[in-house]
Amino acid sequence: MLIKDWGKPRPELLNNPENVSGYLTKKKQALNFGIYTTDMATAGIYEQTQTVLRYKETIAQLVEAMGLQSAADPKLMQKMEDNINNKNELLTIVSDLYASCTEFLSNDDRDFYALAMLTGGWVEGMFIATNSIEDEGEASSLEKMKQIVHDNKQTFDVLWEELGRLDDIPDEAVYLMLDMSYVAHLFGHETLVMASKRNDPKNDFSNVTRAYFDELKSHIHTLRQEFIKISVN
């Protein structure tokens, strides 16, 4: 919902649905479930009906690949298609699907993949937002930058804390935390430690500079490119 306040994204920003067949590991599938869900919601905000339908089919492929059929009720998927032209209802349905799948993974002792979904979605939202600011002059642009950092930091704080709480951290989770650690640093966290031992992050981003924002944007771009890279046999 935050995306719609930051300017209409260019279609080329969204991840190509055709890439889905190249995501062969569960980690990549989970990350891109979050990415594609965010892309579908973004397309829905701007009433791009055919794009929403393409992402619906793409997500259905990931649902099957990840064994999430019990979480993604066929009635919910059909309801999504039935409300393709009702963006508010569509966003609610997408949120329900997202929540249902992450809850299913957590209850199935696959917490890491639930968090990987959320990480993919967060990174995609930041990628779209940071690349969608319309240049309206230095002062106006800086205000939008501050708002993006402030709004998305609150979500990141929760995500980073949950990653730090994973028990018996699998290697995949360690690598994901390493991937996200520089973002954590930029948001004021002590990195590569458990959440209970981290510093309290600073919440005042009123002095966000263009240089800081550009550094954050660049790192998000690098992360996102790594997340959507297809597997090579």
Secondary structure, 3 states (H helix, E strand, C coil): CCHHHCCCCCHHHCCCHHHHHHCCCHHHHHHHHHHHHHHHHHHHHCCCHHHHHHHHHHHHHHHHHCCCCCCCCHHHHHHHHHCCCCHHHHHHHHHHHHHHHHHHHHHCCCHHHHHHHHHHHHHHHHHHHHCCCCCCCHHHHHHHHHHHHHHHHHHHHHHHHHHHCCCCCCHHHHHHHHHHHHHHHHCCCCCCCCHHHCCCCCCCCCCCCHHHHHHHHHHHHHHHHHHHCCCCC
